[in-house]
């Protein structure tokens, strides 16, 4: 099964028995044609009893996604499960406030922001030094004494990346 829970997709599956089962690969797609691997889960190998497995896609595609399992044996033979459709309606959205600002502003994304994933860039493409102050649900960006102007704030996490124009007065 694949079930959307807030901004994540919970994936669960079971085997009744296993014979030479090496691992499972959770795959996702937006069009059921091009698939990408999300995670690889080790299997039990050999078993005569039910085994439950689960995984979570913490950065699913926004909107409709499709999931399937690729089950690979020790001899590298593999099979695919059927496809499961999931719709994640709450997309991550980069928000900046206040904008325009005096050089300090708050950013929110809907997930934890890591300092190495935040960049402030000037119109020449140069990185501007910033300080981040973590809050419970957001991050305060302090750009120090930069010149008034237009900047681009970039935040990324995995394949997700958004940019917002920031005006400093």
Residue pairs with C-beta under 8 A, 6 or more apart in sequence:
1 10
1 11
1 12
1 13
1 84
2 9
2 10
2 11
2 67
2 84
2 85
2 86
3 9
3 10
3 12
3 86
4 60
4 86
4 87
4 88
4 89
6 90
7 60
7 88
7 90
7 91
7 92
7 110
7 111
8 56
8 57
8 58
8 60
9 56
9 57
9 60
9 65
9 67
9 86
9 88
10 54
10 56
11 26
11 54
11 55
11 56
11 57
11 67
12 52
12 53
12 54
13 24
13 52
13 53
13 54
13 69
13 81
14 50
14 51
14 52
14 53
15 21
15 43
15 44
15 47
15 50
15 51
15 53
16 50
17 47
17 48
17 49
18 43
18 44
18 45
18 46
18 47
18 51
19 46
20 45
20 46
20 73
20 74
20 75
21 43
21 44
21 45
21 46
21 47
21 71
21 73
21 74
22 42
22 43
22 45
22 72
22 73
22 74
23 40
23 41
23 42
23 43
23 71
23 72
24 40
24 41
24 43
24 53
24 69
24 70
24 71
24 72
25 37
25 38
25 39
25 40
25 41
25 69
25 70
25 72
26 37
26 38
26 39
26 40
26 41
26 55
26 57
26 67
26 69
27 35
27 36
27 37
27 38
27 67
27 68
27 69
27 70
28 35
28 36
28 38
28 57
28 60
28 61
28 65
28 66
28 67
29 35
29 36
29 65
29 66
29 67
29 68
30 61
30 63
30 64
30 65
30 66
31 66
32 66
32 83
35 68
38 55
38 57
38 67
39 55
39 57
41 53
41 55
43 53
43 71
44 51
45 74
57 67
58 111
59 111
59 157
59 158
59 159
59 160
60 86
60 88
61 88
62 88
62 91
62 92
63 87
63 88
63 89
63 91
64 85
64 86
64 87
65 85
65 86
65 87
65 88
66 83
66 84
66 85
66 86
67 83
67 84
67 86
68 80
68 81
68 82
68 83
68 84
69 80
69 81
70 78
70 79
70 80
71 78
71 79
71 80
71 81
72 78
90 110
92 109
92 110
92 111
92 160
92 162
93 109
93 110
93 162
94 107
94 108
94 109
94 153
94 155
94 162
94 163
94 164
95 107
95 108
95 109
95 164
96 105
96 106
96 107
96 153
96 164
96 166
97 105
97 106
98 105
99 105
99 164
99 166
99 167
100 166
100 167
100 168
100 169
101 166
101 167
101 168
101 169
102 168
102 169
103 142
103 143
103 144
103 145
103 146
103 168
104 140
104 141
104 142
104 143
105 140
105 141
105 166
106 135
106 138
106 139
106 140
106 141
107 113
107 118
107 138
107 139
107 141
107 153
107 155
108 137
108 138
108 139
109 155
109 157
109 162
111 157
113 132
113 134
113 138
113 139
113 155
113 157
114 157
115 132
117 155
117 156
117 157
118 130
118 132
118 139
118 141
118 153
118 154
118 155
119 127
119 153
119 154
119 155
120 127
120 128
120 130
120 141
120 143
120 151
120 152
120 153
120 154
120 166
121 127
121 128
121 151
121 152
121 153
121 154
122 128
122 149
122 151
123 149
123 150
123 151
128 143
128 146
128 151
129 143
129 144
130 141
130 142
130 143
130 144
131 141
131 142
131 144
132 139
132 140
132 141
132 142
133 139
133 140
133 142
141 153
143 151
143 168
146 168
147 168
148 168
148 169
149 167
149 168
150 165
150 166
150 167
150 168
151 165
151 166
151 167
151 168
152 163
152 164
152 165
152 166
153 163
153 164
153 165
153 166
154 161
154 162
154 163
155 161
155 162
155 163
156 162
